[in-house]
Amino acid sequence: MTRLDGPMALPQGDVRLLETDVAQRLLHSTELARVAYVAKDGTPRVFPMLFHWNGSEVVLSTFGGSKVNALRVRPDIAITIDAATTPPSVLLIRGKAEVTDVEGIVEEYAAAQRRYGGEEQAAANIAAVDRPGVRMVRIAVRPTWVGVLDFVTRFPGGTTPEEFAQRGQ
């Protein structure tokens, strides 16, 4: 993995921000992804999901429903993965959802289950849904815009630590 000398050197939106320590830590964490999309009725929606990062895509797996139907119509999607630490760490991703129907269990669903719950819990969770005829939906998002906030080296609005400290004074 490439390490960047100065994450401040890259502007928000640059996909190379995925290579930063903050982004890598969050992509391999057990934090939930918060996924935003526009529903069929035109209203915004956000839902939390387990996810799997395969090195080029954030993969979300589900069993269908209204969010899948909405993403087929409007594939624009935004994802936030953040850690409620002090200071907080935030990874922001935008892209288009590629929605694929899958017979059986989505490979990345199993990988996410293992990462979040460990081998034993993952096996139990997968066994609970792996039945003959099961169909899942694989939602793959290849990042086209990436933002990172760590409130140490990267702040909202691209401000410096000094400028950020002056806010509200």
N, C-alpha and C positions, 0 to 999 in steps of 0.2 A: 504494500500500500504506500502510495506517495504521501509524504508529509509536506505540508506547505510551510515555508519559513514564516510568513506573516499572514494570518487569515484576514487581516484588515486590508491586505493588498487586493483581495478579490471583492468585487462589488456584489451586493445582494442580487440574486438572480443567476449568478454564475454556477453552472452545474458542478464545477470543480470543487465547490464548497462541500460536496459529498465526501471528499477526501480528508476533511478536517477531523481532528480528534473528537470534537463535539458531535459531528454528524455520525461518525463511525460508532461512537459509544451508544448513541440513541438508536441507530439502525440495528444494533445487535443486542439491545436491551429487552426487557420484558415490559416496557411501557406500552400502553395501547396507542394505536394510531387513531386520531380523530379525523374522520373523513367527511369532507363537505362537498355537497353536490346540489344541483337544482332539481327539485321534484317535478313530476309531470304537470302539477298545477302552477308551476312557476315560483314556488316558495323555496327558500334555502333550507337545507337540512344538514345536520351533522350527526354522525353516529360513531361510537367507539368500536374498534375491531382489533383482533389479533392480526398480525401481519408477518410477512416473511420478506426479507431483503435478499435477493439472489445475486447481488453484485451489479445489476443494471436496472432492475425493476423492483418496485414495492408490489408485492402480491398479496391480495386480500381474497379470502375464500368464503363463500356463503352458499346457502341452499336456495337462493332465489328471492323473490319478493319485489316489492315496489321500488326499492333502490336500484335493483338490477334493471328493471324496465326503464326507469328514469335515465340510468347511465347509458343504455342503448340509444336513447333519443338525444341526450345531451352528455357527451362523454367528458366534458371539462370537469376536473376534479382538483381539490386541494386537500392536502394531508398535513397534519401537524402531529409531531411526535415530541413530547416534552416531558421533562423531569421536574417535579415540584420540589426542587432543592433550593438552597440559598447559596449563591445566586442560582436562578433557574437556568436550565439549558433547553433550547428550543430548536427544532429542525422543521422548516417549512418547505413543502414540496408542492409544485403544481405540475399538471400534465393532463394527458387524455387517458381515460380508462379504456382498455381493450378487454371486452367482455367475451369470455369463451365458455360454452357449456361443456361439461366434462361428465362422462360416465364414470361413476365411482368416486373415490376420494381424491381430491386435488393434492398433488404431491407436496405443494407448499403449505397446505392445511396441516398435513402431518408434521412437517418441519416446524411450523409455528407451534403446534401443540407440544412438541418435544422441548422447544426453547422455553416456552412459558411454564410448562408444568413438570418437566423431566420425563424420562422414558416411561416410568410406570404409569403416571397419570395420563400421559399422552396415549399410551396403549389402551387405557380404559375409555378415554374420551373418543378415540377413533372407533373402538369396538361398539360403542353405544350408537353410532350413526352408520357404520359400515354394514349395510344390509343389501340383499339382492335388489337391483334396480335403482339404487341410490344415485341421484344426479346432483352435482354441485356446479357452482359457477366460479370460474377463476377470473378475477379482476386484476389485470396487470397495469401498472402505471410506470411508464418510463419518464423520469423527471425531465422537464423542459425548463424549469425555473426552480432554484433552490435558495433558501435563506437560512442563515444560522444566527442565533442570538445566544450569547453566553453571559452577558452582562459583566464581562471581565475585559474581553478584547473586542467584542462586537455588540453594539447597542442598537435599539430601534432607531430608524431614520438615518442610520449611517453616522451617528454622532460619535465624537471622541469620548473617552471616559470623563474628561474634564467637562465637556459640554453637557453630558448626561447628568453629571453631579450637580450642575447649576440649574437644572429644571426644577421648577417649583420654588425657587428662592427669590 
